[in-house]
Amino acid sequence: MSEKLRIIPLGGLGEVGKNMMCIEYGRDILVIDAGIMFPESDMLGVDYIIPDWGYLQDKKDRVHAIAITHGHEDHIGALPHFLEEFNVPVYATRLTQGLIEVKLKRNRPPAPVTLNTYAPGDVIPIGPFTIEPYHVCHSIPDGVGLGITTPAGLIVHSGDFKFDHTPVDGWPTDYAKLAEFSGRGVLVLLSDSTNAGQPGNTASEAVLNEAFHQVMRDAPGRVIVATFASLISRIQQVVDVAAQRGRKIAIAGRSMAENTKMARKLGYLDIPDETLIPLGEIDHLPPDKVVIMATGTQGEPTAVLSRLAIGEHRSLSIQEDDTVVFSSHTIPGNEELIHRVVNRLFQQGADVHYDPLSPVHVSGHASQEEQKLLLNILKPRFFVPIHGELRHLKQHGKNARQVGIPAENIAVVENGYELTFGDELEVGKRVPGGYVFVDGKRVGEIGPRIMREREILGRNGFLTVILCYDRDSGRPVSQPHIVTQGFVYEPQARELLDRASDVARSAAQVKPGTPPQAVEPAIEKALAKFLYQETRSRPVVIAKAIEHGV
């Protein structure tokens, strides 16, 4: 065999989110998933982060397709951006395809997108690869893992999974298909590591039914259940319990409303017409007959919960006796934002239920014993933990060694490392890559330098000095004008700013003939020194010298 099988993770390894995997055999490439990651609290102004697919930029003609495992944002959120650059067919299950279509309506790539529907049991040849999706349980319907046959051997990509024996949609993981893969011989297993540190087994989604019953039974007023807009299974559970408790359902949040409409149309959500009411009609019902589904469990500033928490939602406000339920896990890095929203909801008068204080969420990811079970069923020759921070990947590697996978056949790596599979597993060089920030309509234009500048501005504010300067004399023509924000409150710091103006004027007295652009650094240096001496603070100082008579 002359060609080599290579796997290059482009996202999701060493972090939670922006999952993306590149599988390469010879000159042929298959991509799996294209997700986003939420920004950390110090990434000011960033909406979300997408994978860095720079490795693929000079290989566009070699990419055959992108296969999607399920419809969560950390697996499909970056797809519109990817399709702007790569005109390749997309393969997804019906619900996942519906969620993608909703997303593409808001951000349609320039070229027409080919969306192909696949389903568990299909066998799909794509170049030298043959894809076989198989059903897995997760926290969203229609999730799949992938068996990928290559000339070098069989790869199994678990997707996000858990072994739920009582799933709310009645469709357990396809154990028979996993056993069939095992019978063929699995070369490489790529497996979800999110809960690698959790002992035992993950609880079934079914346990939430009783939790929702208790919340709605005990709540004296409205119940606001917040979850991810794509968590269709959870929406169904809330709908079912609300109907049994005699409550009506209203949807708040554009993304959740669009996803709900699509899932009902495709038959993945069963909401009786008499149960679903427009958001504007909830005030016509007694509060204890209302349930509101909303977005914003990660503290996103523009989502429904954050707006409710600060009293800025255009049509909703928190009322006394409201009960708010956070039915999702906390994505690492979002703790501060979430706690802030929870505290403000309490301040507004709501009673807030959140995991782990209330059993209102269960994970959609396999814990240690389920991860070991998958390893034991498939008996792969090589193993690569995926989807998780480095601590999760390391622990998953330990779990694999416990069930007999040799340490030399396990690759615990972060994004970008080239993995080559032959007689042995080789970990190669790391391809260049990093965070690609999305800020409004700007993609990849915001880098580490801008992040540092925003952090400094946010911490110390800025001071700008503008003066009219005469090049011939090397002297300012008039007293400088100072503008500042986030540094000092001008009315109370007038004396300080007047002295700063004098410092700037003095620094602008230079050798005749000096151009204005050469004067500005001297002013900035003198002002920065003065302000630190006076305030022990380092605002961003910007000087602008405007040449007199020009």
C-alpha positions in Angstrom: 0.0 0.0 0.0 1.7 3.2 -1.2 -0.7 5.8 0.1 -0.9 6.7 3.8 -4.0 7.4 5.9 -3.7 10.6 7.8 -6.1 12.2 10.3 -5.7 15.9 11.2 -7.9 17.4 13.9 -8.7 21.1 13.0 -10.9 21.8 16.0 -12.4 20.2 19.2 -9.2 18.6 20.6 -7.8 20.6 23.5 -11.0 22.6 23.8 -14.8 22.2 24.1 -16.3 23.3 20.8 -15.6 24.1 17.2 -15.3 20.5 16.3 -13.7 19.7 12.9 -11.8 16.6 11.7 -9.9 16.1 8.4 -9.4 12.6 7.1 -6.9 12.3 4.3 -5.9 9.3 2.2 -3.4 10.1 -0.5 -4.8 13.2 -2.2 -8.4 12.7 -1.1 -9.9 14.5 1.9 -13.1 14.0 3.8 -14.1 16.6 6.5 -16.3 15.8 9.5 -18.2 18.6 11.2 -17.6 22.4 11.3 -18.6 23.9 14.6 -18.2 27.0 16.7 -17.0 27.7 20.1 -18.2 30.4 22.5 -15.7 33.1 23.3 -14.0 33.3 26.7 -14.8 36.2 29.0 -11.6 38.1 28.1 -12.4 37.9 24.3 -14.1 41.2 24.3 -16.5 41.9 21.3 -16.1 38.4 19.8 -19.4 36.7 18.9 -17.9 33.2 18.4 -14.8 31.3 17.3 -14.6 29.0 14.3 -11.9 26.4 13.3 -8.8 27.5 11.5 -9.0 25.5 8.2 -5.9 27.2 6.7 -4.4 23.7 6.2 -7.1 23.0 3.6 -6.8 26.3 1.7 -4.4 25.0 -0.9 -6.2 21.6 -1.1 -9.7 22.7 -2.0 -9.8 20.5 -5.1 -9.0 17.5 -3.0 -11.9 18.0 -0.4 -14.7 15.6 -1.6 -17.4 16.4 1.1 -18.2 17.4 4.6 -20.2 14.9 6.8 -22.1 16.2 9.8 -22.7 14.1 12.9 -25.5 16.1 14.5 -27.1 19.5 14.7 -25.6 21.2 17.7 -23.8 24.5 17.2 -20.4 23.1 18.1 -20.8 20.8 15.1 -22.6 22.9 12.5 -22.2 26.6 13.6 -19.2 27.3 11.3 -20.6 25.5 8.3 -21.9 28.7 6.5 -18.4 30.2 6.8 -16.8 26.9 5.6 -19.1 26.8 2.6 -18.2 30.3 1.6 -14.7 29.0 0.8 -15.3 25.3 0.0 -17.9 24.4 -2.6 -18.4 20.8 -1.5 -21.5 18.7 -0.8 -22.8 18.4 2.7 -24.1 15.1 4.2 -26.4 15.2 7.2 -29.5 13.5 8.6 -32.9 15.0 8.0 -33.1 17.0 11.3 -29.5 18.1 11.1 -30.1 19.2 7.5 -33.2 21.1 8.6 -31.1 22.9 11.2 -28.4 23.7 8.6 -31.0 25.1 6.2 -32.3 27.4 8.9 -28.7 28.6 9.5 -28.0 29.0 5.7 -31.1 31.2 5.3 -29.4 33.8 7.6 -26.0 33.4 6.1 -26.1 32.0 2.6 -22.8 31.3 0.8 -22.2 32.8 -2.6 -22.4 29.4 -4.5 -25.4 27.0 -4.3 -25.0 24.5 -1.5 -25.6 20.8 -2.2 -27.3 19.2 0.9 -27.5 15.4 0.8 -29.6 13.6 3.3 -28.2 10.4 4.8 -29.6 8.0 7.4 -28.4 5.2 9.6 -28.0 2.1 7.5 -26.9 4.0 4.3 -23.7 3.2 2.6 -22.3 6.2 0.7 -19.2 6.1 -1.5 -17.2 9.4 -1.5 -14.0 9.1 -3.4 -11.9 6.4 -1.7 -14.0 6.6 1.4 -17.3 4.7 2.2 -19.4 6.4 4.9 -21.8 4.4 7.0 -23.8 6.5 9.5 -25.2 4.7 12.5 -27.6 6.0 15.1 -26.3 7.2 18.5 -28.1 8.6 21.5 -27.2 12.2 22.4 -29.2 15.2 23.6 -30.6 15.9 20.1 -32.5 13.5 17.8 -31.0 12.2 14.6 -27.4 12.1 15.8 -25.0 9.7 14.2 -21.6 8.2 14.5 -19.7 7.3 11.3 -18.1 4.2 10.1 -15.6 5.3 7.4 -14.0 2.6 5.3 -10.7 3.6 3.7 -8.2 1.5 1.7 -6.1 1.5 4.9 -8.8 0.3 7.1 -12.0 1.1 9.0 -12.3 4.4 11.0 -15.1 4.8 13.5 -16.0 8.4 14.5 -18.3 8.2 17.6 -19.8 11.7 17.2 -21.2 13.0 20.5 -22.8 9.9 22.1 -24.0 8.2 25.2 -25.5 4.7 25.8 -29.1 5.7 26.9 -31.3 2.6 27.3 -34.4 4.6 27.7 -34.1 7.5 25.3 -37.0 9.9 25.1 -37.3 9.3 21.3 -37.4 5.5 21.8 -34.3 5.1 19.6 -31.3 3.6 21.4 -27.7 3.5 20.0 -27.2 1.0 17.3 -25.3 -1.7 19.2 -25.7 -4.2 16.3 -23.9 -1.9 13.9 -21.1 -1.4 16.4 -20.7 -5.1 16.7 -20.6 -5.4 12.9 -17.9 -2.9 12.7 -16.0 -4.8 15.4 -16.3 -8.0 13.3 -14.8 -6.3 10.3 -11.9 -5.0 12.4 -11.6 -1.3 13.4 -8.3 0.4 12.6 -9.0 3.7 14.4 -11.6 4.8 16.9 -12.1 8.5 17.3 -14.3 8.9 20.5 -16.0 11.7 22.4 -14.1 12.6 25.5 -16.3 15.3 27.1 -17.2 13.3 30.2 -14.0 11.3 30.5 -13.6 12.5 34.0 -17.0 11.3 35.1 -17.2 7.9 36.7 -20.0 5.4 36.0 -22.7 6.0 33.4 -24.5 9.1 32.3 -28.1 9.3 33.4 -30.9 8.8 30.8 -32.7 11.8 29.4 -35.9 10.2 30.7 -35.0 11.1 34.3 -35.8 14.8 33.4 -39.5 14.1 33.0 -40.0 13.8 36.8 -37.8 16.9 37.4 -39.9 19.0 35.0 -43.1 17.6 36.5 -41.9 18.7 40.0 -40.9 22.2 38.8 -44.2 22.8 37.1 -46.2 21.3 40.0 -44.5 23.5 42.5 -44.1 26.7 40.5 -46.7 29.4 41.6 -46.4 31.3 38.4 -44.9 31.1 34.9 -42.1 28.6 34.2 -39.3 29.8 31.8 -37.2 26.9 30.6 -34.0 27.9 29.0 -31.9 25.5 26.8 -30.0 25.4 23.5 -32.1 26.3 20.5 -31.1 23.1 18.8 -31.9 20.8 21.8 -35.0 19.4 20.2 -35.4 16.5 22.5 -35.5 18.8 25.5 -38.1 21.0 23.9 -40.2 17.9 23.4 -39.9 16.8 27.0 -41.0 20.2 28.2 -43.9 20.3 25.8 -45.1 16.8 27.0 -44.9 17.7 30.7 -46.5 21.1 30.1 -49.4 19.5 28.3 -49.9 17.0 31.2 -49.8 19.9 33.7 -52.3 21.9 31.8 -49.9 24.6 30.7 -49.5 26.3 27.3 -46.1 26.7 25.6 -44.7 29.9 24.1 -41.4 30.2 22.3 -39.0 33.2 22.9 -35.9 33.7 20.8 -35.6 33.8 17.0 -33.3 30.8 16.7 -35.5 28.6 18.9 -38.7 29.7 17.1 -37.1 28.9 13.7 -35.8 25.5 14.9 -39.1 24.6 16.5 -41.0 25.4 13.3 -38.6 23.3 11.2 -38.6 20.4 13.6 -42.4 20.3 13.7 -42.6 20.4 9.9 -40.2 17.4 9.7 -42.0 15.5 12.4 -39.3 15.6 15.0 -41.4 17.7 17.4 -44.9 16.8 18.3 -46.6 20.0 19.6 -50.4 20.1 19.5 -51.7 23.3 18.0 -53.8 24.0 21.0 -50.7 23.8 23.3 -48.5 26.2 21.4 -49.4 29.9 21.7 -47.8 33.1 20.4 -45.5 34.9 22.9 -47.8 37.9 22.8 -50.8 35.9 24.2 -49.2 34.7 27.4 -50.6 37.7 29.4 -54.1 36.6 28.6 -53.6 33.4 30.6 -53.1 32.8 34.3 -49.3 32.7 35.1 -49.6 29.2 36.4 -50.8 28.0 33.0 -47.8 29.3 31.0 -44.4 27.8 30.1 -41.9 29.8 28.0 -39.1 28.2 26.2 -36.1 30.5 25.8 -32.5 30.7 24.8 -29.5 32.1 26.7 -28.2 29.4 29.1 -24.6 30.3 28.4 -25.0 34.0 29.4 -25.0 35.2 25.8 -25.6 39.0 26.0 -28.1 39.1 23.1 -30.1 36.0 24.1 -33.5 36.0 25.8 -32.4 35.2 29.4 -29.7 37.9 29.5 -32.1 40.5 28.3 -34.7 39.4 30.8 -32.0 39.5 33.6 -31.3 43.2 32.9 -34.9 44.1 32.1 -34.3 44.9 28.4 -36.4 42.3 26.5 -38.8 44.1 24.2 -41.9 42.0 25.1 -41.1 40.0 28.2 -40.1 40.9 31.8 -39.5 38.8 34.9 -42.5 38.8 37.2 -42.7 37.9 40.9 -43.3 34.1 41.2 -41.6 33.3 37.9 -39.5 30.2 37.9 -36.5 30.0 35.6 -34.9 26.7 34.7 -31.5 26.4 33.2 -31.7 23.0 31.4 -28.2 22.8 29.9 -24.7 22.2 31.0 -22.2 25.0 31.5 -19.7 25.2 28.7 -16.2 25.7 30.3 -15.3 29.4 30.2 -18.9 30.6 30.4 -19.2 30.3 34.2 -18.8 34.0 35.0 -21.4 35.0 32.4 -23.9 32.4 33.6 -23.5 33.2 37.3 -24.1 36.9 36.5 -27.3 36.1 34.7 -28.5 33.8 37.5 -27.8 36.5 40.1 -29.6 39.2 38.1 -32.6 36.9 37.6 -32.8 36.4 41.4 -32.6 40.2 41.8 -35.6 40.5 39.4 -37.6 38.3 41.6 -37.4 34.9 39.9 -36.7 31.6 41.5 -33.9 30.0 39.5 -33.2 26.2 39.1 -29.9 25.2 37.7 -27.6 22.1 37.6 -26.2 20.8 39.9 -28.5 22.3 42.6 -31.6 21.0 40.7 -31.8 17.8 38.5 -33.0 19.8 35.5 -30.3 18.7 33.1 -28.5 15.5 32.2 -25.4 15.3 30.0 -25.6 14.0 26.4 -22.1 12.6 26.6 -20.8 9.2 27.7 -19.2 8.8 31.1 -16.2 6.5 31.8 -18.0 3.2 31.8 -19.8 3.9 28.5 -16.5 5.0 26.9 -15.0 1.7 28.1 -18.0 -0.2 26.7 -17.5 1.4 23.3 -13.8 0.5 23.3 -14.6 -3.1 24.3 -17.2 -3.5 21.6 -15.1 -2.1 18.8 -11.7 -3.3 20.0 -9.8 -0.8 17.8 -6.2 -1.2 16.9 -5.6 2.6 17.4 -7.4 5.1 19.6 -7.6 8.9 19.4 -9.7 10.7 22.1 -11.5 13.7 20.6 -14.0 16.4 21.7 -12.6 17.8 24.9 -10.1 19.8 26.8 -6.6 18.3 27.2 -7.6 17.0 30.7 -10.5 15.2 29.1 -8.4 13.7 26.4 -5.7 12.6 28.8 -8.3 10.8 31.1 -9.9 9.2 28.1 -6.5 7.8 27.1 -6.2 6.4 30.7 -9.6 4.8 30.3 -8.5 3.2 27.1 -5.4 1.7 28.7 -7.5 0.2 31.4 -9.4 -1.9 28.8 -6.2 -3.1 27.2 -5.4 -0.6 24.4 -1.5 -0.4 24.4 -0.2 3.1 25.2 1.8 3.2 22.0 -1.5 2.8 20.0 -3.1 5.8 21.7 -2.6 9.4 20.5 -3.6 12.1 22.9 -3.1 15.2 20.8 -4.4 18.7 20.5 -5.6 20.5 17.3 -3.3 20.5 14.3 -1.2 17.4 14.9 -0.9 15.1 11.9 -1.6 11.4 12.8 -0.4 8.8 10.3 -1.7 5.2 10.5 0.3 2.3 9.0 1.9 -0.6 10.9 2.4 1.9 13.7 0.8 5.2 14.8 3.0 8.2 14.0 2.4 11.7 15.5 3.8 14.2 13.1 4.3 17.9 13.0 1.7 20.4 14.0 0.1 22.3 11.1 -0.2 26.1 11.6 -3.6 27.1 13.1 -5.3 28.9 15.9 -8.5 30.8 16.8 -10.4 32.5 14.1 -12.6 35.1 15.7 -16.0 36.2 14.3 -16.9 39.7 15.2 -20.1 40.8 13.5 -19.5 40.4 9.8 -15.7 40.3 10.2 -14.2 36.8 10.1 -10.6 36.3 10.9 -9.8 40.0 11.0 -9.6 40.2 14.8 -6.4 38.7 16.1 -4.4 38.5 19.4 -3.2 42.1 19.0 -6.7 43.5 18.8 -7.7 41.3 21.7 -4.9 42.7 23.8 -5.8 46.3 22.8 -9.5 45.7 23.8 -8.4 44.2 27.1 -6.2 47.2 27.9 -9.0 49.6 26.8 -11.5 47.8 28.9 -9.2 47.8 31.9 -7.8 51.4 31.8 -9.8 53.3 29.2 -8.2 55.8 26.8 -7.1 59.4 26.5 -6.8 61.2 23.2 -5.1 64.5 22.7 -5.6 66.7 19.6 -3.5 69.7 18.9 -2.8 72.1 16.1 0.9 72.2 15.3 3.0 74.6 13.2 5.8 72.7 11.4 7.9 75.8 10.6 8.2 76.9 14.2 8.0 73.4 15.8 5.4 74.7 18.3 1.7 74.1 19.0 -0.6 76.8 17.8 -3.1 76.5 20.5 -3.9 74.6 23.7 -4.4 70.9 23.0 -7.9 69.4 23.2 -8.3 66.2 25.3 -11.0 63.5 25.0 -11.1 60.6 27.4 -13.4 57.7 28.2 -13.2 54.9 30.7 -10.2 56.6 32.4 -11.4 59.4 34.6 -14.7 61.3 35.0 -14.0 64.6 33.4 -15.9 67.0 35.7 -14.1 65.6 38.7 -10.7 65.4 37.0 -10.6 68.8 35.3 -7.4 69.9 37.0 -5.7 66.6 36.0 -6.7 67.0 32.4 -5.7 70.7 32.3 -2.2 69.6 33.6 -2.2 66.8 31.0 -2.9 69.4 28.3 0.1 71.4 29.5 2.3 68.3 29.4 1.2 67.6 25.8 1.8 71.3 24.8 5.2 71.2 26.3 6.1 67.8 24.6 5.0 69.3 21.2 7.7 72.1 21.4 10.3 70.5 19.2 12.9 71.4 16.5 11.5 73.6 13.7 10.7 71.7 10.6 9.8 68.5 12.5 6.8 66.8 10.8 3.6 66.3 12.8 3.8 62.5 12.7 7.2 62.7 14.5 5.7 64.8 17.2 2.9 62.4 18.1 5.1 59.7 19.7 6.8 62.3 21.9 3.4 63.6 23.2 2.2 60.0 23.8 5.3 59.1 25.8 5.2 62.2 27.9 1.5 61.9 28.7 1.8 58.2 29.5 4.5 58.9 32.0 2.6 61.9 33.6 -0.6 60.0 33.9 1.0 57.0 35.5 2.8 59.2 38.0 -0.4 61.0 38.9 -2.9 58.1 38.8 -0.9 54.8 38.8 -3.0 53.9 35.8 -2.0 53.2 32.2 -4.8 54.4 29.9 -4.3 54.0 26.1 -2.8 57.4 25.0 -3.3 58.6 21.5 -2.0 61.8 20.2 -3.0 63.5 16.9 -1.0 66.5 15.7 -2.8 68.4 12.9 -0.5 70.6 10.8 -1.5 74.3 10.9 -2.5 75.8 7.6 -2.8 72.5 5.7 
